[in-house]
């Protein structure tokens, strides 16, 4: 079973930055796509950013120009979050789609709180 472990969340003031990290139990090249999702209280989980094995990225309109998804060539995916807003407050989840059978894995989530 694939394991994804997120880290890097915390409390930050509006306008601040955080960098989230997701460590997978397999090489990132085992997945077609990896991404970050978030869920705020009382809201549905939404896609934030994704990156394919080939490096193609996609962002939600609400984070374009502020967030950057990246990966290393081993087993980690990152989400650099700049110019954070209170609306970015949510639990952030790492997601990965296994390339051989399409199985979707989720991490346990990391809390991001943007508040003064």
C-alpha positions in Angstrom: 0.0 0.0 0.0 1.3 3.4 -0.9 2.0 5.8 1.9 2.0 9.6 1.6 3.2 11.7 4.5 2.8 15.5 4.5 4.7 18.0 6.5 5.3 21.7 6.7 1.9 23.1 7.8 1.4 25.6 10.5 0.2 29.0 11.5 1.3 32.0 9.4 0.2 35.6 9.1 -1.5 36.9 5.9 1.1 37.6 3.3 3.4 35.0 4.6 4.8 31.9 3.1 4.9 28.1 3.8 6.4 25.2 2.1 4.5 21.8 2.3 6.3 18.6 1.6 4.9 15.2 0.7 7.0 12.0 1.0 5.8 9.0 -0.9 6.8 5.4 0.0 7.5 4.7 -3.7 9.4 6.6 -6.4 7.4 9.5 -7.8 7.8 7.8 -11.2 5.4 5.1 -9.9 2.6 7.7 -10.2 0.9 9.3 -13.3 0.2 12.4 -11.3 0.6 13.8 -7.8 -1.1 16.7 -6.3 -2.2 18.8 -3.4 -5.8 19.2 -2.3 -7.3 21.1 0.5 -10.5 21.1 2.6 -11.7 24.0 4.7 -14.2 23.6 7.5 -17.7 23.1 6.1 -16.5 22.9 2.5 -15.7 20.2 0.0 -12.2 19.0 -0.7 -10.8 20.9 -3.7 -7.9 20.5 -6.0 -5.1 23.0 -5.5 -2.3 21.9 -7.8 -1.1 18.9 -9.7 2.1 17.7 -11.4 2.5 14.9 -13.8 5.4 12.5 -14.2 6.5 14.6 -17.1 6.4 17.8 -15.1 3.3 19.4 -16.4 1.6 21.4 -13.7 -2.0 22.7 -13.2 -3.3 25.1 -10.6 -6.7 26.2 -9.3 -7.5 29.7 -10.3 -7.5 30.8 -6.7 -3.8 30.0 -6.2 -2.3 30.8 -9.6 0.6 33.1 -9.3 1.0 32.5 -5.5 1.5 28.7 -5.2 4.1 26.5 -7.0 4.1 22.7 -7.1 7.4 20.9 -7.7 9.0 17.5 -7.3 12.4 16.0 -6.9 13.5 13.0 -8.8 13.1 10.7 -5.8 9.9 10.5 -3.8 8.9 14.0 -2.8 6.4 16.6 -4.0 6.4 20.2 -2.7 3.9 23.0 -2.5 5.4 26.5 -2.1 2.7 28.8 -0.9 3.4 32.6 -1.0 1.2 35.6 -0.3 -1.1 33.5 1.8 -4.6 34.7 2.6 -7.0 33.7 5.3 -9.1 31.9 2.7 -6.1 29.5 2.2 -6.8 28.2 5.7 -7.5 24.4 5.3 -6.2 20.9 5.8 -3.9 20.2 2.9 -3.7 16.7 1.5 -1.2 15.0 -0.8 -2.6 12.8 -3.5 -1.1 10.3 -5.9 -2.5 8.2 -8.7 -0.6 4.9 -9.2 0.3 4.5 -12.8 -0.2 0.8 -13.0 -3.8 0.5 -11.9 -5.0 4.0 -11.3 -5.3 3.5 -7.5 -5.6 6.8 -5.7 -3.8 7.3 -2.4 -4.1 10.1 0.1 -1.9 11.4 2.9 -3.2 12.2 6.4 -3.3 15.9 5.8 -1.5 18.9 7.3 -3.2 22.0 8.8 -2.5 25.4 7.3 -3.9 28.4 9.2 -3.5 31.9 7.9 -4.4 34.4 10.6 -3.1 37.5 12.2 
